[in-house]
């Protein structure tokens, strides 16, 4: 919780600095994007409210979380207050290298974005050996994570929206030789991930979902799976074999 409060404070301070550089009472609005996870949307409106209180004209637009950095670069969007390295780092860097995008620095808290499980999964002994990823090779583990929509009785991993990472997680599952026991489903939004946590606990079944930290689930108890370490170039999009987890990442602001 301390990390989350610190994160919010850092974002607000940066936004105030950004707003100070803008023209109060400008007829041209400050355009703030909203994406498909609740914390980002909430902070977008907090930021917008601060800017409006300072006399700025604000407009909110629903924006693709990968394409938003190019939109900032060409002037269609004004600011991005949550640049998560693992999910959006490549899109951010590509736009930054073209010019017209500013890096407002890293938050002091490091981030992790990956697949994991609520702590009660381990407490119930649903997959002995976790968080070591090799525990997923056990058929007796996978069967505890099946759902009615599972093909061939496979265990299900619930990823975030496909716009966040593309096919990164399905590629990893196949690369690590887990495809015979596990399949990956994409959630429609972050809220669908949190709904799955509640449903799985109520039904007494195992669940593996995409999550990130810092996040509100830190307090409830959540553990990330220990996949093989991330190294530069290990992902398929960078020419690697995909047999790696996610990086210890940054969280940035940009405009």
The 8 nearest C-alpha neighbors of each residue, nearest first, counted from 0:
[[1, 3, 2, 4, 218, 215, 217, 214],
 [2, 0, 4, 3, 5, 6, 213, 7],
 [3, 1, 5, 0, 4, 6, 213, 108],
 [2, 4, 6, 0, 5, 1, 213, 7],
 [5, 3, 7, 1, 6, 2, 8, 0],
 [6, 4, 2, 8, 3, 7, 1, 9],
 [5, 7, 3, 9, 4, 8, 2, 10],
 [6, 8, 4, 10, 9, 5, 11, 3],
 [9, 7, 5, 11, 6, 10, 12, 4],
 [10, 8, 6, 12, 11, 7, 5, 13],
 [9, 11, 13, 7, 8, 12, 14, 6],
 [10, 12, 14, 8, 13, 9, 15, 7],
 [13, 11, 15, 9, 14, 10, 8, 16],
 [14, 12, 16, 10, 11, 15, 17, 9],
 [15, 13, 17, 11, 16, 12, 18, 10],
 [14, 16, 18, 12, 17, 13, 19, 11],
 [17, 15, 13, 19, 14, 18, 12, 20],
 [18, 16, 14, 20, 19, 15, 13, 21],
 [17, 19, 15, 21, 20, 16, 14, 50],
 [20, 18, 16, 17, 21, 15, 22, 23],
 [19, 21, 18, 17, 16, 22, 15, 23],
 [22, 20, 18, 19, 23, 17, 55, 25],
 [21, 23, 25, 24, 20, 55, 19, 18],
 [22, 24, 55, 54, 25, 21, 53, 56],
 [23, 25, 55, 54, 56, 22, 26, 53],
 [26, 24, 27, 23, 22, 56, 55, 28],
 [25, 27, 28, 24, 56, 55, 23, 22],
 [26, 28, 25, 29, 56, 57, 24, 55],
 [29, 27, 56, 57, 58, 30, 26, 25],
 [28, 30, 57, 77, 58, 56, 31, 27],
 [29, 31, 58, 76, 77, 59, 28, 57],
 [30, 32, 59, 78, 77, 58, 60, 76],
 [33, 31, 60, 62, 61, 59, 30, 34],
 [32, 34, 61, 40, 62, 60, 43, 39],
 [35, 33, 36, 62, 64, 61, 40, 39],
 [34, 36, 188, 189, 37, 33, 40, 39],
 [37, 35, 189, 39, 38, 34, 188, 40],
 [36, 38, 40, 39, 41, 35, 189, 190],
 [39, 37, 41, 40, 36, 42, 43, 214],
 [38, 40, 42, 37, 41, 36, 43, 34],
 [41, 39, 43, 37, 33, 38, 42, 34],
 [40, 42, 38, 43, 44, 39, 37, 45],
 [41, 43, 45, 39, 44, 40, 46, 38],
 [44, 42, 40, 46, 41, 45, 39, 47],
 [43, 45, 47, 46, 42, 41, 48, 40],
 [46, 44, 42, 48, 47, 43, 41, 49],
 [47, 45, 43, 49, 44, 48, 42, 50],
 [46, 48, 44, 50, 45, 49, 43, 51],
 [47, 49, 51, 45, 46, 50, 44, 52],
 [50, 48, 52, 46, 47, 51, 45, 53],
 [49, 51, 53, 47, 52, 48, 55, 18],
 [50, 52, 55, 54, 48, 53, 49, 47],
 [53, 51, 49, 54, 50, 48, 55, 47],
 [54, 52, 50, 51, 55, 49, 23, 18],
 [53, 55, 23, 51, 24, 52, 50, 56],
 [56, 54, 23, 51, 24, 50, 53, 57],
 [55, 57, 28, 29, 51, 25, 24, 26],
 [58, 56, 29, 28, 30, 55, 47, 51],
 [57, 59, 30, 28, 29, 31, 60, 56],
 [60, 58, 31, 30, 32, 57, 33, 61],
 [61, 59, 32, 62, 33, 31, 58, 30],
 [60, 62, 33, 32, 34, 59, 63, 31],
 [63, 61, 32, 34, 33, 60, 67, 64],
 [62, 64, 66, 65, 67, 34, 61, 162],
 [63, 65, 67, 66, 34, 62, 163, 162],
 [66, 64, 63, 67, 90, 87, 68, 163],
 [67, 65, 63, 68, 69, 64, 70, 90],
 [66, 68, 70, 69, 64, 65, 63, 62],
 [69, 67, 71, 70, 66, 91, 94, 72],
 [68, 70, 72, 71, 94, 67, 66, 73],
 [71, 69, 67, 75, 68, 73, 72, 76],
 [72, 70, 76, 68, 74, 69, 73, 77],
 [71, 73, 99, 69, 100, 70, 74, 68],
 [74, 72, 70, 71, 75, 69, 99, 76],
 [73, 75, 71, 72, 76, 70, 77, 99],
 [74, 76, 70, 71, 73, 77, 30, 72],
 [77, 75, 71, 30, 70, 74, 78, 31],
 [78, 76, 30, 71, 254, 29, 31, 74],
 [77, 79, 254, 253, 31, 76, 80, 71],
 [80, 78, 253, 252, 81, 254, 82, 32],
 [79, 81, 252, 78, 253, 82, 10, 251],
 [82, 80, 79, 252, 251, 83, 250, 39],
 [81, 83, 251, 250, 252, 84, 87, 80],
 [84, 82, 250, 87, 86, 85, 81, 249],
 [85, 83, 88, 248, 249, 87, 86, 82],
 [84, 86, 88, 83, 87, 248, 245, 112],
 [87, 85, 164, 84, 163, 83, 88, 112],
 [86, 88, 84, 90, 83, 89, 85, 65],
 [89, 87, 84, 91, 90, 85, 92, 86],
 [88, 90, 92, 91, 87, 93, 84, 86],
 [91, 89, 93, 87, 92, 88, 65, 94],
 [90, 92, 88, 94, 89, 93, 68, 95],
 [93, 91, 95, 89, 94, 90, 96, 88],
 [94, 92, 90, 96, 95, 91, 89, 97],
 [93, 95, 97, 91, 69, 92, 96, 68],
 [96, 94, 92, 100, 97, 98, 93, 91],
 [95, 97, 93, 94, 98, 92, 100, 99],
 [98, 96, 94, 95, 93, 99, 100, 72],
 [99, 97, 95, 96, 100, 94, 72, 101],
 [98, 100, 72, 101, 97, 73, 95, 71],
 [101, 99, 72, 95, 98, 254, 71, 102],
 [100, 102, 254, 253, 103, 99, 95, 98],
 [103, 101, 253, 104, 252, 100, 254, 251],
 [104, 102, 252, 253, 101, 251, 105, 254],
 [105, 103, 102, 251, 252, 106, 253, 250],
 [106, 104, 251, 250, 249, 107, 103, 252],
 [105, 107, 108, 250, 251, 104, 6, 9],
 [106, 108, 105, 109, 6, 250, 249, 5],
 [109, 107, 106, 110, 2, 6, 250, 213],
 [110, 108, 249, 248, 107, 247, 250, 111],
 [111, 109, 248, 212, 249, 247, 213, 108],
 [110, 112, 212, 211, 247, 248, 113, 246],
 [113, 111, 211, 210, 85, 245, 212, 110],
 [112, 114, 209, 210, 245, 211, 111, 115],
 [115, 113, 209, 208, 223, 210, 224, 207],
 [114, 116, 223, 224, 207, 222, 208, 209],
 [115, 117, 207, 222, 221, 206, 118, 208],
 [118, 116, 221, 119, 120, 220, 222, 115],
 [117, 119, 221, 120, 220, 121, 222, 116],
 [118, 120, 122, 121, 117, 123, 220, 116],
 [121, 119, 118, 123, 122, 125, 117, 205],
 [122, 120, 124, 123, 119, 118, 125, 126],
 [121, 123, 119, 124, 120, 118, 125, 117],
 [124, 122, 121, 120, 125, 119, 126, 118],
 [125, 123, 121, 122, 126, 127, 120, 119],
 [124, 126, 123, 120, 121, 143, 140, 127],
 [125, 127, 140, 124, 129, 128, 121, 134],
 [128, 126, 129, 124, 125, 134, 121, 140],
 [127, 129, 134, 131, 130, 126, 133, 132],
 [130, 128, 131, 134, 127, 126, 132, 224],
 [129, 131, 224, 225, 132, 128, 223, 222],
 [132, 130, 129, 225, 133, 134, 128, 224],
 [131, 133, 134, 226, 225, 135, 224, 130],
 [132, 134, 135, 131, 136, 128, 137, 129],
 [133, 135, 128, 132, 136, 129, 137, 131],
 [136, 134, 133, 137, 132, 140, 141, 177],
 [137, 135, 134, 133, 177, 138, 180, 140],
 [136, 138, 140, 139, 135, 134, 141, 133],
 [139, 137, 141, 140, 142, 136, 180, 135],
 [140, 138, 137, 142, 141, 143, 126, 125],
 [141, 139, 126, 138, 137, 142, 143, 125],
 [140, 142, 154, 138, 143, 144, 139, 180],
 [141, 143, 144, 140, 139, 145, 154, 138],
 [142, 144, 141, 205, 140, 145, 204, 125],
 [145, 143, 154, 205, 142, 141, 206, 155],
 [146, 144, 154, 142, 155, 153, 143, 149],
 [145, 147, 149, 148, 144, 155, 154, 152],
 [148, 146, 149, 145, 150, 152, 155, 153],
 [147, 149, 146, 150, 145, 152, 155, 151],
 [150, 148, 146, 152, 153, 147, 145, 151],
 [151, 149, 152, 153, 148, 182, 147, 154],
 [152, 150, 153, 149, 180, 179, 154, 148],
 [151, 153, 150, 149, 145, 154, 142, 180],
 [154, 152, 181, 180, 151, 149, 145, 150],
 [153, 155, 145, 144, 141, 181, 142, 180],
 [156, 154, 182, 145, 144, 181, 183, 153],
 [155, 157, 183, 207, 208, 182, 184, 158],
 [156, 158, 208, 184, 185, 183, 207, 155],
 [159, 157, 185, 209, 208, 184, 186, 156],
 [158, 160, 186, 185, 209, 161, 189, 188],
 [161, 159, 186, 187, 162, 185, 188, 163],
 [160, 162, 165, 163, 164, 185, 159, 166],
 [161, 163, 160, 165, 164, 65, 64, 63],
 [164, 162, 161, 86, 160, 165, 159, 64],
 [165, 163, 86, 167, 161, 162, 166, 168],
 [164, 166, 161, 167, 162, 163, 168, 160],
 [167, 165, 169, 168, 170, 164, 161, 171],
 [166, 168, 170, 165, 164, 169, 171, 234],
 [167, 169, 171, 170, 166, 172, 183, 158],
 [170, 168, 172, 171, 166, 167, 183, 173],
 [171, 169, 167, 173, 168, 172, 174, 166],
 [170, 172, 174, 168, 241, 169, 173, 242],
 [173, 171, 169, 177, 175, 170, 174, 178],
 [172, 174, 178, 176, 170, 171, 175, 177],
 [175, 173, 171, 176, 172, 242, 241, 170],
 [174, 176, 172, 173, 177, 242, 171, 178],
 [177, 175, 173, 174, 178, 172, 179, 136],
 [176, 178, 172, 179, 175, 180, 173, 181],
 [177, 179, 173, 181, 180, 172, 176, 182],
 [180, 178, 177, 181, 176, 153, 182, 173],
 [179, 181, 153, 178, 177, 141, 154, 138],
 [182, 180, 154, 153, 178, 155, 177, 179],
 [181, 183, 155, 156, 153, 154, 178, 184],
 [184, 182, 156, 169, 155, 157, 158, 185],
 [183, 185, 157, 158, 156, 186, 182, 155],
 [186, 184, 158, 160, 159, 157, 161, 187],
 [187, 185, 159, 160, 188, 158, 191, 157],
 [186, 188, 160, 191, 185, 159, 189, 161],
 [189, 187, 190, 191, 186, 160, 35, 36],
 [188, 190, 36, 192, 191, 159, 35, 193],
 [189, 191, 193, 192, 188, 194, 36, 37],
 [190, 192, 194, 189, 188, 193, 186, 195],
 [193, 191, 195, 189, 190, 194, 196, 186],
 [192, 194, 196, 190, 195, 191, 197, 189],
 [193, 195, 191, 197, 192, 196, 198, 190],
 [196, 194, 198, 192, 193, 197, 199, 191],
 [197, 195, 193, 199, 194, 198, 200, 192],
 [198, 196, 194, 200, 195, 199, 201, 193],
 [197, 199, 195, 201, 200, 196, 202, 194],
 [200, 198, 202, 204, 196, 201, 197, 203],
 [201, 199, 203, 197, 202, 198, 196, 204],
 [200, 202, 198, 199, 203, 197, 204, 196],
 [203, 201, 199, 200, 204, 198, 197, 205],
 [202, 204, 200, 201, 199, 205, 198, 120],
 [205, 203, 199, 202, 143, 144, 200, 206],
 [204, 206, 144, 143, 120, 199, 125, 203],
 [205, 207, 144, 199, 116, 208, 204, 156],
 [208, 206, 116, 156, 115, 157, 114, 205],
 [209, 207, 157, 114, 115, 156, 158, 210],
 [208, 210, 114, 158, 113, 159, 115, 157],
 [211, 209, 113, 112, 114, 208, 115, 212],
 [212, 210, 112, 111, 214, 213, 113, 110],
 [213, 211, 214, 111, 110, 112, 217, 210],
 [212, 214, 3, 211, 2, 110, 217, 215],
 [215, 213, 212, 216, 217, 211, 3, 0],
 [214, 216, 217, 218, 0, 213, 219, 3],
 [217, 215, 219, 218, 214, 221, 220, 212],
 [218, 216, 215, 220, 219, 214, 221, 213],
 [217, 219, 216, 220, 215, 0, 221, 214],
 [220, 218, 216, 217, 221, 215, 117, 118],
 [221, 219, 118, 217, 218, 117, 216, 222],
 [220, 222, 117, 118, 116, 217, 216, 219],
 [223, 221, 115, 116, 118, 117, 224, 220],
 [224, 222, 115, 114, 225, 116, 113, 130],
 [223, 225, 130, 115, 226, 132, 114, 131],
 [226, 224, 131, 130, 132, 223, 227, 244],
 [225, 227, 244, 132, 224, 243, 228, 131],
 [226, 228, 243, 244, 229, 242, 225, 132],
 [229, 227, 243, 244, 226, 230, 245, 246],
 [228, 230, 243, 244, 246, 245, 227, 233],
 [231, 229, 233, 232, 228, 243, 246, 234],
 [230, 232, 233, 229, 234, 237, 239, 246],
 [231, 233, 237, 239, 234, 230, 238, 235],
 [234, 232, 239, 230, 241, 231, 240, 243],
 [233, 235, 241, 239, 237, 236, 232, 240],
 [236, 234, 239, 238, 241, 237, 240, 233],
 [235, 237, 234, 238, 239, 232, 233, 167],
 [238, 236, 232, 235, 234, 239, 233, 231],
 [237, 239, 235, 236, 232, 234, 233, 240],
 [240, 238, 233, 235, 234, 232, 241, 237],
 [239, 241, 235, 242, 233, 234, 174, 238],
 [242, 240, 234, 171, 235, 243, 239, 233],
 [243, 241, 240, 174, 171, 175, 227, 233],
 [244, 242, 227, 229, 228, 241, 226, 233],
 [243, 245, 226, 229, 228, 227, 246, 242],
 [244, 246, 229, 113, 85, 112, 243, 247],
 [247, 245, 248, 229, 85, 111, 244, 230],
 [246, 248, 111, 110, 109, 245, 249, 85],
 [249, 247, 110, 246, 84, 109, 111, 85],
 [248, 250, 84, 109, 110, 105, 251, 83],
 [249, 251, 83, 82, 105, 106, 84, 81],
 [252, 250, 105, 82, 104, 81, 106, 249],
 [251, 253, 80, 103, 79, 81, 82, 104],
 [254, 252, 102, 79, 103, 101, 78, 80],
 [253, 78, 101, 77, 100, 79, 71, 102]]
